[in-house]
Amino acid sequence: MRGFIVLLQKEFLQIRRNPFLPKLIIAFPIMIMLIMPLIMTMDVRNVNVAVVDLDRSTTSRRIVSHIEASEYLSLVGTTSEYSVAMEGLEQGDIDVIVQIPDDFERDMAVASPQKISIIANAVNATKGSMGTQYIVQTIARSLMEIRGERSPNEQSELITVQNRFNPTLNYRHYMIPALMIILFILICGFLPALSIVGEKESGTIEQINVTPVSRLTFTLAKLIPYWIIGMFVLTVAMIVARLVYGLTPVGSIGVIYFGAMLFILTISGLSLTIANFSETMQQTMFVMFFFVMIFMLMSGLLTPIDSMPDWAQKFTIILPPRYFIEILRSVYLKGTTLAELWSNFAALGVFAFVFNILAAITYKKQA
Amino acid sequence: MSDIVISVQELTKCFGDFAAVDHISFDVRRGEIFGFLGANGAGKTTAMRMLCGLSYPTSGSGTVAGFDITKEGEQIKRHIGYMSQRFSLYNDLTVWENINLFAGIYGLSKADTESRATELLERLNFTSERNTLVGSLPLGWKQKLSFAIATIHRPEVVFLDEPTGGVDPITRRQFWEMIYEAADGGTTIFVTTHYMDEAEYCSRVSIMVDGKVCALDTPARLKQQFAAESMDEVFRTLARGAQRGE
């Protein structure tokens, strides 16, 4: 037991004396949480629209003014020549062209009119499709208004949309839990591995290997400091989310901490296992990066798992962050309880156990 | 307690086709200072690592402090001290923190650690450096500290891998005084060195060439056997026959 305590003391002393680590542990979460939510946004804004108005009626002007008023669309100009607008689209100044056909207003009153056409530059697929959607909605709203004015008795609102749990569709509220997980992966994933490989490079691990210290004791002593650091990082991140973005968990904070404890153990266990197989810092970094890339891009942190191909969805079953992001998002935004998320906690528990046993087993004192 | 502390029969370590240690056999008696000599690449460190439970032998057998080196590596580690070729204490910890760490790992109680540390620091004239970071000590001091820490738990055998490499003559002298003191206390010393004057201090000396033990006896008898003036001459006579380069 005293062996374990002195090893733990040693780890804390080394972290504290490191000229860089304590600063990193404090500054990194704050910076990531302050800057990244502002940048990592999938909201499409400033869609440049040109209107080719061949109708020149009150209806078409109403549509134009609605486009102008939209906070997502910005009107570049109206023209009566399609070729002018098309040139702008080709040069990249215009994202979407709306063409209102000749006699649109008149035809609308009497018979089925010619259709309004929307031409989008879809090189940036998101911007193209989102821009088109905004325009369709804007035009539909204009036409509905006009129809409503003409025959006030008719029901003009046909659809209502309600976004539950993130009512303003704030992308930041969706991203902040993902950023917290990225912080854990970077801090609790890389640092334990680098600490072990650092000992291999400096030769100190050999002095440890020639003592009777057990592999589990040594592994735990490497693990626990980063576990505590992870809890600290979570606390900092939650405070920033509250103070800067006004995001507080709807559900229990205890559930979040419990999930984080399991997740950090998992990721640190993986990190220690990788370190056991590596001889140098470079090797460790590259192998860690391989896993980190898969974790970040495939676990539903940035893109929804449901829209992945079937085989990829099946693959995510073995990715620990997948379980934790579900926990974090649903507790933060919906207030889901521990009982409802038990399968996610069970999965994380299994991962934490397996990776840490693996870390202890693959640590070879004798080769 | 038997009189033989280290006993090795036909010990071999191969890396692929290369036999780094090739069927060596020898015994080391309790309280001896056993000099383990050989040119660079002769296999000294590899052999020593097998004795310390850091490396598994490819074949052969042996015991250290009564435990089997192939199966009981962890028990061996309780009874030995080891000082590697490369300085391997924590540079970012102080003298006292390093002592406390290893004493704790070897299971010394807090009170024992305190008294043992005070004793060691006094003997090394290190009391004033108690709270100095090890990284800022001169090499000779580091080596003396390494030795002190390798013997903190009063092991039966201490393995020293080129302990005085790069150390000045005065510190080397002091270092050997520490070795003698430990040996007088009954600790067996197993030491590799490239300094032939140090070889003369050993009770017995073995000389390894190309993974094999070519000579093993007291320095006096080895000199007689090879009709040499000094150990240096004995060593050069034997090492000249080596096939392996550096």
Boltz contact constraints between the chains, C-beta under 6 A:
constraints:
  - contact:
      token1: [A, 2]
      token2: [B, 104]
      max_distance: 6.0
  - contact:
      token1: [A, 3]
      token2: [B, 104]
      max_distance: 6.0
  - contact:
      token1: [A, 3]
      token2: [B, 105]
      max_distance: 6.0
  - contact:
      token1: [A, 6]
      token2: [B, 101]
      max_distance: 6.0
  - contact:
      token1: [A, 6]
      token2: [B, 104]
      max_distance: 6.0
  - contact:
      token1: [A, 10]
      token2: [B, 101]
      max_distance: 6.0
  - contact:
      token1: [A, 13]
      token2: [B, 93]
      max_distance: 6.0
  - contact:
      token1: [A, 14]
      token2: [B, 92]
      max_distance: 6.0
  - contact:
      token1: [A, 17]
      token2: [B, 92]
      max_distance: 6.0
  - contact:
      token1: [A, 203]
      token2: [B, 86]
      max_distance: 6.0
  - contact:
      token1: [A, 203]
      token2: [B, 88]
      max_distance: 6.0
  - contact:
      token1: [A, 204]
      token2: [B, 88]
      max_distance: 6.0
  - contact:
      token1: [A, 204]
      token2: [B, 90]
      max_distance: 6.0
  - contact:
      token1: [A, 206]
      token2: [B, 84]
      max_distance: 6.0
  - contact:
      token1: [A, 206]
      token2: [B, 88]
      max_distance: 6.0
  - contact:
      token1: [A, 207]
      token2: [B, 88]
      max_distance: 6.0
  - contact:
      token1: [A, 209]
      token2: [B, 54]
      max_distance: 6.0
  - contact:
      token1: [A, 210]
      token2: [B, 52]
      max_distance: 6.0
  - contact:
      token1: [A, 210]
      token2: [B, 82]
      max_distance: 6.0
  - contact:
      token1: [A, 211]
      token2: [B, 77]
      max_distance: 6.0
  - contact:
      token1: [A, 211]
      token2: [B, 105]
      max_distance: 6.0
  - contact:
      token1: [A, 212]
      token2: [B, 74]
      max_distance: 6.0
  - contact:
      token1: [A, 212]
      token2: [B, 77]
      max_distance: 6.0
  - contact:
      token1: [A, 212]
      token2: [B, 78]
      max_distance: 6.0
  - contact:
      token1: [A, 213]
      token2: [B, 105]
      max_distance: 6.0
  - contact:
      token1: [A, 366]
      token2: [B, 53]
      max_distance: 6.0
  - contact:
      token1: [A, 366]
      token2: [B, 54]
      max_distance: 6.0
  - contact:
      token1: [A, 366]
      token2: [B, 73]
      max_distance: 6.0
  - contact:
      token1: [A, 367]
      token2: [B, 55]
      max_distance: 6.0
